[in-house]
């Protein structure tokens, strides 16, 4: 595909947060991919290794599919992480975020190093191991989404901490977060959604030099509105993105609430 991104319907700047609105999910994914790939190639010209954290969620489908199809990227010099994982699922459960990212991206592009969260039965031991890997060198990019309750990674409002001393921790999942997994079709019922998970914390995500945040769909409209216009508060953890030096929020007309009649 061309690296020339689609033209957004609307552009907004709130504090430091850049928001771009596209007509649909496909154009959102293509635009985010084009800007991500351009940034990745520039980084690879400047340094030997690029370290990237990826999100696993249906909201990332179009973006990840487009990235996987991009030619001429030296993935052998990329070290990849993911930002959260359920505790308590069987090792080969299809709902595991590691399985999603491996199938959707890692098995196709084959990064030089892939570090997967493996909570197993001892999530409390996995958190410090993964944190040590993350802290070995700066994180260059984080590719993330925003949950219906405003979470980033699994930092739901009850457990989000903008000054968390940890970079990885075990958390209890909020009810609305677990219901989203059912709404997204990841689990057939609420009872089957795990209640606990490992997550990168907000300081870990915010440490990256650039954030790419892809948020399509009407069910995300309230979260997007609170992220852009609400108070910066753990009541909507994604609101902290307005304080990052370089974060772009990619939305579609549904998630942003864009009206073609008013042009905003």
BELCORWO-V373164 format. One line per field, one symbol per residue. ss: DSSP state (H for helix, E for strand, - for the rest). psi: psi as a letter, one per 20 degrees, with the letter a starting at -180 (. if undefined). burial: + if it has 16 or more other ideal C-beta (glycine too) atoms within 10 Angstrom, else -. A space follows every 50 residues. Layout:
ss->???
psi->???
burial->???
//
This chain:
ss->---------EEEEE--EEEEEE--HHHHHHHHHHHHHHHHHHHHHH---E EEEE---HHHHHHHHHHH------HHHEEEEE-EEE----------HHHH HHHHHHHHH---EEE-------HHHHHHHHHHHH------EEEE------ -E--E------------EEEEE--HHHHHHHHH------HHH---EEEEE -HHHHH---EEEEEE--HHHHHHHHHHHH---E--EHHHHHHH---EEEE EEHHHH--------
psi->rqioqqpqhqpqoodippppprhrhghghggggghggggghgghhhqhqp pppqqoqhiighghggghiprkpniijppqrrirqqpiqqhjphiphhgg hgghgghghmqhpooppnhcimhhhhghghhgghihrqpgqporaprhjj qpbkmqghiqoikpiqhprpqppqghghhhhghijhqhqhhipqiqrqqq rghggiiqhqpooonrqhijggggghggirqoqihnhihihiiqhnppoo rrhghhkpphhik.
burial->----++-+++-+----+-+++++-+-+++++++++++-++--++-----+ ++++++++++-++++++--+--+-+-+++++++++++-+-----++++++ ++-+++--+-+--++++-+---+--++--++-++----++++++++++++ +++++++-++-+-+--+++++-++--+++++----++-----++--++++ ++-+++++-++++++++--+++++-+++-+-+-+-+++++++-+--++++ ++++++-+------
//
